[in-house]
């Protein structure tokens, strides 16, 4: 009978150890997931800031080019490089409108609440 008692005691210790091991794993997993989400948000914010700064710089460079060469020469130079005077063309210069600085050529949400959640 004492042997059985020790056996059951060992089994309960194993169960408790397994239980706490699983709980510890789950807690570490939750912590890691939270940190990963926070890192992703920070990366997204950083990328959005970088895009915004690049757009401003691009627009400034376009204005400098127009001022230095004139509208006609600037347009010719940009067309030779598959670009337009439109500030919305992307890396491949595939924008269709010209000189419309209100459009950014990318389908982006007005706010990023969907992405950040």
TORRO-46212 format. One record per atom (N, C-alpha, C): x, y, z; residue in three letters. Coordinates in pm, 1 decimal. Layout:
<atoms>
@x X&y Y&z Z&r ALA
...
</atoms>
This chain:
<atoms>
@x 81.7&y -119.2&z 0.0&r UNK
@x 0.0&y 0.0&z 0.0&r UNK
@x 86.5&y 126.3&z 0.0&r UNK
@x 193.7&y 127.2&z 72.8&r UNK
@x 284.1&y 241.2&z 73.7&r UNK
@x 345.2&y 260.6&z -63.8&r UNK
@x 373.2&y 151.9&z -133.4&r UNK
@x 427.8&y 162.2&z -268.5&r UNK
@x 328.8&y 233.2&z -360.0&r UNK
@x 200.3&y 197.8&z -348.6&r UNK
@x 98.0&y 262.6&z -430.6&r UNK
@x 88.2&y 411.6&z -399.5&r UNK
@x 98.2&y 446.2&z -275.2&r UNK
@x 91.4&y 586.1&z -235.0&r UNK
@x 207.0&y 665.0&z -297.1&r UNK
@x 325.2&y 608.4&z -289.6&r UNK
@x 441.4&y 673.8&z -351.3&r UNK
@x 424.8&y 684.6&z -502.7&r UNK
@x 369.9&y 583.0&z -564.9&r UNK
@x 348.7&y 584.3&z -709.4&r UNK
@x 252.4&y 697.6&z -746.9&r UNK
@x 141.1&y 708.1&z -674.5&r UNK
@x 44.2&y 813.6&z -704.0&r UNK
@x 103.3&y 952.1&z -676.0&r UNK
@x 182.5&y 959.7&z -572.4&r UNK
@x 247.8&y 1086.2&z -541.2&r UNK
@x 341.8&y 1126.2&z -654.8&r UNK
@x 417.3&y 1028.6&z -706.2&r UNK
@x 506.5&y 1055.7&z -819.6&r UNK
@x 427.0&y 1099.3&z -941.6&r UNK
@x 316.7&y 1031.9&z -966.5&r UNK
@x 234.2&y 1066.6&z -1082.3&r UNK
@x 180.2&y 1208.8&z -1069.3&r UNK
@x 136.1&y 1246.9&z -950.5&r UNK
@x 82.8&y 1381.9&z -932.6&r UNK
@x 194.2&y 1485.3&z -948.4&r UNK
@x 314.8&y 1453.4&z -901.7&r UNK
@x 427.8&y 1544.2&z -921.1&r UNK
@x 458.8&y 1561.3&z -1069.6&r UNK
@x 453.0&y 1452.2&z -1142.6&r UNK
@x 477.5&y 1459.4&z -1287.2&r UNK
@x 371.1&y 1544.5&z -1355.9&r UNK
@x 247.5&y 1525.0&z -1314.4&r UNK
@x 138.1&y 1604.0&z -1372.6&r UNK
@x 156.9&y 1752.4&z -1343.5&r UNK
@x 191.7&y 1782.9&z -1218.9&r UNK
@x 214.6&y 1923.1&z -1183.0&r UNK
@x 332.4&y 1981.0&z -1260.3&r UNK
@x 439.0&y 1903.3&z -1270.4&r UNK
@x 556.0&y 1949.6&z -1345.2&r UNK
@x 518.6&y 1975.1&z -1490.2&r UNK
@x 444.7&y 1883.0&z -1549.7&r UNK
@x 400.3&y 1898.9&z -1688.2&r UNK
@x 309.0&y 2020.4&z -1701.9&r UNK
@x 217.8&y 2036.0&z -1607.3&r UNK
@x 126.5&y 2149.9&z -1609.3&r UNK
@x 203.2&y 2281.8&z -1605.3&r UNK
@x 297.4&y 2294.5&z -1511.7&r UNK
@x 374.5&y 2419.1&z -1500.2&r UNK
@x 466.4&y 2440.7&z -1619.8&r UNK
@x 515.4&y 2332.4&z -1676.9&r UNK
@x 598.2&y 2344.0&z -1797.5&r UNK
@x 515.2&y 2399.4&z -1912.7&r UNK
@x 395.3&y 2348.3&z -1927.4&r UNK
@x 306.2&y 2396.5&z -2033.9&r UNK
@x 267.4&y 2541.4&z -2009.1&r UNK
@x 235.4&y 2575.3&z -1884.8&r UNK
@x 198.3&y 2713.5&z -1853.0&r UNK
@x 314.7&y 2808.0&z -1878.6&r UNK
@x 434.1&y 2766.5&z -1844.5&r UNK
@x 553.1&y 2847.6&z -1867.7&r UNK
@x 574.8&y 2867.0&z -2017.8&r UNK
@x 557.7&y 2759.8&z -2094.5&r UNK
@x 572.2&y 2768.9&z -2239.2&r UNK
@x 469.6&y 2865.5&z -2297.7&r UNK
@x 345.3&y 2853.7&z -2252.4&r UNK
@x 240.2&y 2942.2&z -2303.5&r UNK
@x 267.6&y 3088.2&z -2269.4&r UNK
@x 315.3&y 3113.4&z -2148.1&r UNK
@x 347.3&y 3250.5&z -2106.8&r UNK
@x 460.7&y 3307.1&z -2190.4&r UNK
@x 564.5&y 3227.8&z -2211.7&r UNK
@x 675.8&y 3273.6&z -2296.0&r UNK
@x 628.1&y 3297.9&z -2438.5&r UNK
@x 540.2&y 3212.1&z -2487.9&r UNK
@x 486.8&y 3228.5&z -2623.6&r UNK
@x 404.5&y 3357.0&z -2633.7&r UNK
@x 320.4&y 3384.7&z -2533.8&r UNK
@x 241.2&y 3509.0&z -2532.8&r UNK
@x 332.0&y 3631.2&z -2530.1&r UNK
@x 434.9&y 3624.9&z -2446.6&r UNK
@x 529.6&y 3736.0&z -2435.3&r UNK
@x 601.3&y 3759.8&z -2569.0&r UNK
@x 646.1&y 3650.7&z -2630.0&r UNK
@x 714.4&y 3662.5&z -2758.6&r UNK
@x 621.0&y 3717.8&z -2865.9&r UNK
@x 497.2&y 3670.8&z -2869.0&r UNK
@x 400.2&y 3719.6&z -2966.8&r UNK
@x 374.0&y 3868.2&z -2947.3&r UNK
@x 360.1&y 3911.5&z -2821.5&r UNK
@x 338.1&y 4053.9&z -2793.5&r UNK
@x 456.8&y 4136.8&z -2840.0&r UNK
@x 578.0&y 4091.1&z -2808.4&r UNK
@x 697.4&y 4164.1&z -2851.3&r UNK
@x 709.3&y 4167.9&z -3002.9&r UNK
@x 672.3&y 4059.4&z -3068.6&r UNK
@x 676.4&y 4055.9&z -3215.5&r UNK
@x 577.1&y 4155.2&z -3275.4&r UNK
@x 457.2&y 4162.9&z -3216.0&r UNK
@x 357.7&y 4259.9&z -3265.4&r UNK
@x 407.0&y 4402.7&z -3245.5&r UNK
@x 466.1&y 4430.1&z -3129.9&r UNK
@x 517.9&y 4564.5&z -3103.0&r UNK
@x 630.6&y 4599.9&z -3199.9&r UNK
@x 718.3&y 4504.6&z -3225.4&r UNK
@x 828.9&y 4527.8&z -3318.8&r UNK
@x 774.8&y 4553.5&z -3459.6&r UNK
@x 672.8&y 4478.6&z -3498.4&r UNK
@x 612.4&y 4497.5&z -3630.1&r UNK
@x 551.3&y 4636.4&z -3642.0&r UNK
@x 483.5&y 4683.4&z -3536.2&r UNK
@x 425.1&y 4817.4&z -3538.1&r UNK
@x 532.8&y 4923.6&z -3551.5&r UNK
@x 641.4&y 4908.2&z -3476.4&r UNK
@x 751.4&y 5004.5&z -3484.1&r UNK
@x 814.3&y 5004.3&z -3622.9&r UNK
@x 831.3&y 4885.9&z -3680.4&r UNK
@x 887.3&y 4875.9&z -3815.5&r UNK
@x 795.2&y 4942.6&z -3916.0&r UNK
@x 665.6&y 4920.0&z -3903.0&r UNK
@x 568.8&y 4982.0&z -3993.6&r UNK
@x 571.9&y 5134.0&z -3981.8&r UNK
@x 575.6&y 5184.6&z -3858.3&r UNK
@x 582.8&y 5329.5&z -3839.0&r UNK
@x 709.2&y 5386.5&z -3901.2&r UNK
@x 819.9&y 5318.0&z -3881.2&r UNK
@x 947.3&y 5362.9&z -3936.6&r UNK
@x 942.2&y 5365.1&z -4088.9&r UNK
@x 884.5&y 5262.4&z -4147.9&r UNK
@x 873.6&y 5255.9&z -4293.9&r UNK
@x 781.1&y 5365.7&z -4347.2&r UNK
@x 671.3&y 5391.2&z -4276.6&r UNK
@x 579.8&y 5497.6&z -4318.4&r UNK
@x 648.7&y 5633.2&z -4313.6&r UNK
@x 726.8&y 5656.2&z -4210.4&r UNK
@x 801.3&y 5780.7&z -4198.5&r UNK
@x 903.3&y 5792.9&z -4311.3&r UNK
@x 972.7&y 5685.0&z -4340.3&r UNK
@x 1072.2&y 5685.1&z -4447.0&r UNK
@x 1006.2&y 5711.6&z -4582.6&r UNK
@x 890.5&y 5651.6&z -4607.1&r UNK
@x 817.8&y 5675.2&z -4732.4&r UNK
@x 777.0&y 5821.4&z -4741.9&r UNK
@x 724.9&y 5874.7&z -4633.6&r UNK
@x 682.0&y 6013.7&z -4631.7&r UNK
@x 799.5&y 6107.6&z -4660.6&r UNK
@x 913.0&y 6082.8&z -4596.2&r UNK
@x 1031.5&y 6165.2&z -4619.0&r UNK
@x 1081.2&y 6152.8&z -4763.0&r UNK
@x 1077.1&y 6032.1&z -4816.7&r UNK
@x 1121.0&y 6010.7&z -4955.0&r UNK
@x 1029.8&y 6083.0&z -5053.7&r UNK
@x 899.3&y 6082.4&z -5025.6&r UNK
@x 805.4&y 6153.4&z -5113.3&r UNK
@x 832.2&y 6303.4&z -5111.9&r UNK
@x 856.8&y 6357.8&z -4991.9&r UNK
@x 888.3&y 6501.2&z -4982.2&r UNK
@x 1016.8&y 6534.2&z -5057.3&r UNK
@x 1118.1&y 6452.4&z -5038.1&r UNK
@x 1245.5&y 6475.4&z -5106.8&r UNK
@x 1228.2&y 6464.4&z -5258.0&r UNK
@x 1151.7&y 6366.1&z -5302.6&r UNK
@x 1126.7&y 6346.8&z -5445.3&r UNK
@x 1055.8&y 6468.9&z -5504.5&r UNK
@x 956.9&y 6518.7&z -5433.3&r UNK
@x 884.1&y 6636.5&z -5481.7&r UNK
@x 977.2&y 6758.3&z -5487.4&r UNK
@x 1060.2&y 6775.0&z -5387.1&r UNK
@x 1156.1&y 6885.6&z -5386.4&r UNK
@x 1252.0&y 6874.8&z -5504.9&r UNK
@x 1301.2&y 6755.1&z -5530.7&r UNK
@x 1392.1&y 6735.2&z -5643.9&r UNK
@x 1322.9&y 6763.5&z -5777.5&r UNK
@x 1197.0&y 6726.3&z -5788.9&r UNK
@x 1121.2&y 6756.3&z -5911.5&r UNK
@x 1109.2&y 6907.8&z -5930.7&r UNK
@x 1079.6&y 6977.4&z -5821.6&r UNK
@x 1065.9&y 7122.9&z -5829.8&r UNK
@x 1199.2&y 7188.8&z -5867.8&r UNK
@x 1308.6&y 7138.9&z -5812.0&r UNK
@x 1441.2&y 7191.3&z -5845.8&r UNK
@x 1471.7&y 7165.7&z -5992.8&r UNK
@x 1437.6&y 7045.8&z -6039.6&r UNK
@x 1460.7&y 7010.5&z -6179.7&r UNK
@x 1380.3&y 7101.3&z -6272.7&r UNK
@x 1255.0&y 7125.0&z -6239.7&r UNK
@x 1170.1&y 7212.6&z -6321.4&r UNK
@x 1225.4&y 7354.5&z -6321.7&r UNK
@x 1267.4&y 7399.9&z -6205.1&r UNK
@x 1321.9&y 7535.8&z -6194.8&r UNK
@x 1451.1&y 7549.8&z -6274.6&r UNK
@x 1536.6&y 7448.2&z -6269.2&r UNK
@x 1666.2&y 7455.3&z -6336.6&r UNK
@x 1655.0&y 7438.6&z -6487.9&r UNK
@x 1569.2&y 7347.1&z -6531.4&r UNK
@x 1561.8&y 7316.5&z -6674.5&r UNK
@x 1439.6&y 7375.0&z -6743.9&r UNK
@x 1341.0&y 7409.9&z -6668.6&r UNK
@x 1214.1&y 7451.3&z -6727.8&r UNK
@x 1124.5&y 7330.1&z -6743.3&r UNK
@x 996.0&y 7355.8&z -6753.6&r UNK
@x 897.0&y 7247.8&z -6757.3&r UNK
@x 919.0&y 7154.0&z -6876.4&r UNK
@x 941.0&y 7209.3&z -6994.9&r UNK
@x 953.9&y 7125.6&z -7115.3&r UNK
@x 1076.9&y 7035.8&z -7108.1&r UNK
@x 1192.1&y 7092.2&z -7073.2&r UNK
@x 1314.9&y 7013.4&z -7066.3&r UNK
@x 1308.9&y 6909.8&z -6953.5&r UNK
@x 1251.0&y 6947.5&z -6842.3&r UNK
@x 1237.9&y 6853.7&z -6730.6&r UNK
@x 1149.1&y 6736.4&z -6770.1&r UNK
@x 1041.2&y 6766.7&z -6840.1&r UNK
@x 950.3&y 6661.2&z -6884.5&r UNK
@x 1020.3&y 6566.3&z -6980.8&r UNK
@x 1099.0&y 6620.6&z -7073.3&r UNK
@x 1172.7&y 6536.9&z -7168.9&r UNK
@x 1272.0&y 6446.8&z -7094.9&r UNK
@x 1347.9&y 6505.3&z -7004.3&r UNK
@x 1446.6&y 6429.4&z -6928.6&r UNK
@x 1381.0&y 6317.4&z -6847.7&r UNK
@x 1270.7&y 6348.3&z -6784.3&r UNK
@x 1201.8&y 6247.4&z -6703.7&r UNK
@x 1142.2&y 6136.9&z -6790.8&r UNK
@x 1088.0&y 6174.5&z -6907.3&r UNK
@x 1032.0&y 6072.9&z -6997.4&r UNK
@x 1139.6&y 5979.1&z -7048.1&r UNK
@x 1260.0&y 6033.1&z -7072.5&r UNK
@x 1371.3&y 5948.0&z -7116.4&r UNK
@x 1405.1&y 5843.3&z -7010.2&r UNK
@x 1375.9&y 5872.8&z -6886.2&r UNK
@x 1403.3&y 5781.0&z -6775.5&r UNK
@x 1277.5&y 5710.8&z -6725.4&r UNK
@x 1174.8&y 5708.8&z -6810.6&r UNK
@x 1047.2&y 5643.6&z -6777.4&r UNK
@x 983.1&y 5699.9&z -6651.3&r UNK
@x 991.7&y 5830.9&z -6633.4&r UNK
@x 929.3&y 5899.5&z -6521.1&r UNK
@x 840.5&y 6009.4&z -6575.0&r UNK
@x 760.1&y 6068.0&z -6489.2&r UNK
@x 678.7&y 6182.1&z -6527.9&r UNK
@x 697.6&y 6292.3&z -6425.2&r UNK
@x 642.0&y 6406.2&z -6452.3&r UNK
@x 647.3&y 6515.6&z -6355.6&r UNK
@x 550.3&y 6492.6&z -6241.7&r UNK
@x 464.8&y 6395.3&z -6256.0&r UNK
@x 370.5&y 6360.3&z -6149.9&r UNK
@x 447.0&y 6304.3&z -6031.2&r UNK
@x 418.6&y 6354.1&z -5913.5&r UNK
@x 489.2&y 6307.4&z -5793.5&r UNK
@x 442.5&y 6169.9&z -5749.2&r UNK
@x 347.9&y 6109.9&z -5821.7&r UNK
@x 293.0&y 5981.9&z -5777.0&r UNK
@x 358.2&y 5862.8&z -5844.5&r UNK
@x 447.5&y 5884.6&z -5939.2&r UNK
@x 502.7&y 5766.3&z -6003.9&r UNK
@x 594.7&y 5690.8&z -5910.6&r UNK
@x 584.2&y 5561.3&z -5921.5&r UNK
@x 662.7&y 5473.6&z -5835.7&r UNK
@x 798.0&y 5446.9&z -5897.8&r UNK
@x 860.5&y 5339.4&z -5859.3&r UNK
@x 994.4&y 5310.2&z -5907.3&r UNK
@x 999.1&y 5280.7&z -6056.9&r UNK
@x 882.6&y 5245.2&z -6116.0&r UNK
@x 881.8&y 5213.1&z -6257.9&r UNK
@x 823.3&y 5325.0&z -6342.0&r UNK
@x 785.7&y 5433.6&z -6280.5&r UNK
@x 735.5&y 5548.1&z -6355.4&r UNK
@x 607.1&y 5519.6&z -6429.8&r UNK
@x 518.1&y 5443.0&z -6372.1&r UNK
@x 398.3&y 5403.4&z -6443.1&r UNK
@x 276.7&y 5488.7&z -6409.3&r UNK
@x 296.0&y 5608.4&z -6360.3&r UNK
@x 183.7&y 5696.8&z -6329.9&r UNK
@x 128.5&y 5752.3&z -6460.3&r UNK
@x -0.8&y 5774.9&z -6463.7&r UNK
@x -62.6&y 5820.3&z -6587.0&r UNK
@x -93.0&y 5968.8&z -6588.4&r UNK
@x -116.5&y 6030.1&z -6472.7&r UNK
@x -146.0&y 6172.0&z -6470.4&r UNK
@x -17.3&y 6251.2&z -6457.3&r UNK
@x -25.3&y 6380.9&z -6486.9&r UNK
@x 94.7&y 6462.8&z -6476.8&r UNK
@x 70.7&y 6578.4&z -6381.3&r UNK
@x 172.6&y 6610.3&z -6304.9&r UNK
@x 173.5&y 6724.9&z -6213.9&r UNK
@x 59.2&y 6725.7&z -6113.5&r UNK
@x 14.8&y 6611.6&z -6068.9&r UNK
@x -88.2&y 6605.4&z -5966.0&r UNK
@x -23.0&y 6558.5&z -5837.5&r UNK
@x 11.6&y 6651.2&z -5750.1&r UNK
@x 83.6&y 6614.2&z -5628.4&r UNK
@x -9.4&y 6559.8&z -5520.1&r UNK
@x -141.5&y 6566.0&z -5540.6&r UNK
@x -232.3&y 6515.3&z -5437.7&r UNK
@x -241.1&y 6363.3&z -5439.6&r UNK
@x -211.2&y 6303.6&z -5553.1&r UNK
@x -217.1&y 6158.5&z -5563.4&r UNK
@x -79.4&y 6100.2&z -5535.4&r UNK
@x -76.9&y 5986.9&z -5467.9&r UNK
@x 52.5&y 5925.6&z -5441.3&r UNK
@x 74.3&y 5799.1&z -5522.2&r UNK
@x -23.3&y 5758.5&z -5605.1&r UNK
@x -5.5&y 5645.7&z -5693.8&r UNK
@x -9.4&y 5510.1&z -5625.0&r UNK
@x -35.0&y 5506.3&z -5495.0&r UNK
@x -38.3&y 5381.9&z -5421.3&r UNK
@x -171.8&y 5373.5&z -5350.9&r UNK
@x -234.8&y 5257.6&z -5359.8&r UNK
@x -361.0&y 5238.7&z -5289.4&r UNK
@x -331.2&y 5214.5&z -5142.6&r UNK
@x -336.8&y 5320.4&z -5064.6&r UNK
@x -310.2&y 5312.7&z -4921.9&r UNK
@x -436.1&y 5351.3&z -4846.1&r UNK
@x -456.3&y 5292.7&z -4730.2&r UNK
@x -569.6&y 5338.0&z -4649.9&r UNK
@x -544.3&y 5479.9&z -4599.9&r UNK
@x -653.2&y 5555.9&z -4579.2&r UNK
@x -638.6&y 5691.8&z -4528.7&r UNK
@x -578.1&y 5692.0&z -4389.1&r UNK
@x -616.9&y 5594.9&z -4309.9&r UNK
@x -554.3&y 5581.7&z -4178.7&r UNK
@x -507.8&y 5437.4&z -4164.3&r UNK
@x -420.0&y 5415.3&z -4072.7&r UNK
@x -360.6&y 5283.7&z -4058.1&r UNK
@x -414.3&y 5208.8&z -3937.2&r UNK
@x -537.8&y 5237.5&z -3899.9&r UNK
@x -593.9&y 5169.4&z -3782.3&r UNK
@x -611.6&y 5021.8&z -3808.8&r UNK
@x -646.7&y 4985.2&z -3932.5&r UNK
@x -662.5&y 4844.6&z -3965.7&r UNK
@x -530.7&y 4770.4&z -3951.6&r UNK
@x -424.9&y 4830.3&z -4001.2&r UNK
@x -294.7&y 4766.5&z -4001.3&r UNK
@x -238.6&y 4756.2&z -3860.5&r UNK
@x -257.9&y 4862.0&z -3780.7&r UNK
@x -198.5&y 4865.1&z -3647.3&r UNK
@x -271.1&y 4777.8&z -3546.5&r UNK
@x -389.9&y 4730.8&z -3579.9&r UNK
@x -462.8&y 4649.5&z -3481.3&r UNK
@x -425.3&y 4505.4&z -3487.9&r UNK
</atoms>
